[in-house]
């Protein structure tokens, strides 16, 4: 009996994440100064961050698979998942380029002195999030969002859940 409850709860969680991803706008080429848009994106992603990580992973995997099957896994959809991974995980702003996995062909990510801005386009300062860019290009094979999810989860872990605010 309890496994049925877990299963229903799990499926409800997956459905909730999928609905947020489907309805949440993409930051791709958006006006990063549009406070309403930033609030809408972040509030959806913060709701996702309160769901069990295994359920979120399943939902991200399903979302990606469905978009690939529907031939709608374009830069806008890939960028949604790219931003989500940076909200969910406690990635550093800067990391050595040779220590970071390659999960997509993003063009425009800031680099300096052998480092890459791993949190780009998200910046967290004193518990407040800000989007620092929406201009991005993409070249190559599709973004491997689930693989990056797994890598970030293992290497950096989920952010501590708190009352995070939009800057």
Rosetta blueprint (number, residue, H / E / L):
1 X L
2 X H
3 X H
4 X H
5 X H
6 X H
7 X H
8 X H
9 X H
10 X H
11 X H
12 X H
13 X H
14 X H
15 X H
16 X H
17 X H
18 X H
19 X H
20 X H
21 X H
22 X H
23 X H
24 X L
25 X L
26 X L
27 X L
28 X L
29 X L
30 X L
31 X L
32 X L
33 X L
34 X L
35 X H
36 X H
37 X H
38 X H
39 X H
40 X H
41 X H
42 X H
43 X H
44 X H
45 X H
46 X H
47 X H
48 X H
49 X H
50 X L
51 X L
52 X L
53 X H
54 X H
55 X H
56 X H
57 X H
58 X H
59 X H
60 X H
61 X H
62 X H
63 X H
64 X H
65 X H
66 X H
67 X H
68 X H
69 X H
70 X L
71 X L
72 X L
73 X L
74 X L
75 X H
76 X H
77 X H
78 X H
79 X H
80 X H
81 X H
82 X H
83 X H
84 X H
85 X H
86 X H
87 X H
88 X H
89 X E
90 X L
91 X L
92 X L
93 X L
94 X E
95 X E
96 X E
97 X H
98 X H
99 X H
100 X L
101 X L
102 X L
103 X L
104 X L
105 X L
106 X E
107 X E
108 X L
109 X L
110 X L
111 X E
112 X E
113 X L
114 X L
115 X E
116 X E
117 X E
118 X L
119 X L
120 X L
121 X L
122 X E
123 X E
124 X E
125 X E
126 X L
127 X L
128 X E
129 X E
130 X E
131 X E
132 X L
133 X L
134 X L
135 X L
136 X L
137 X E
138 X E
139 X L
140 X L
141 X L
142 X L
143 X L
144 X L
145 X H
146 X H
147 X H
148 X H
149 X H
150 X H
151 X H
152 X H
153 X H
154 X H
155 X H
156 X L
157 X L
158 X E
159 X L
160 X L
161 X L
162 X L
163 X L
164 X L
165 X E
166 X E
167 X L
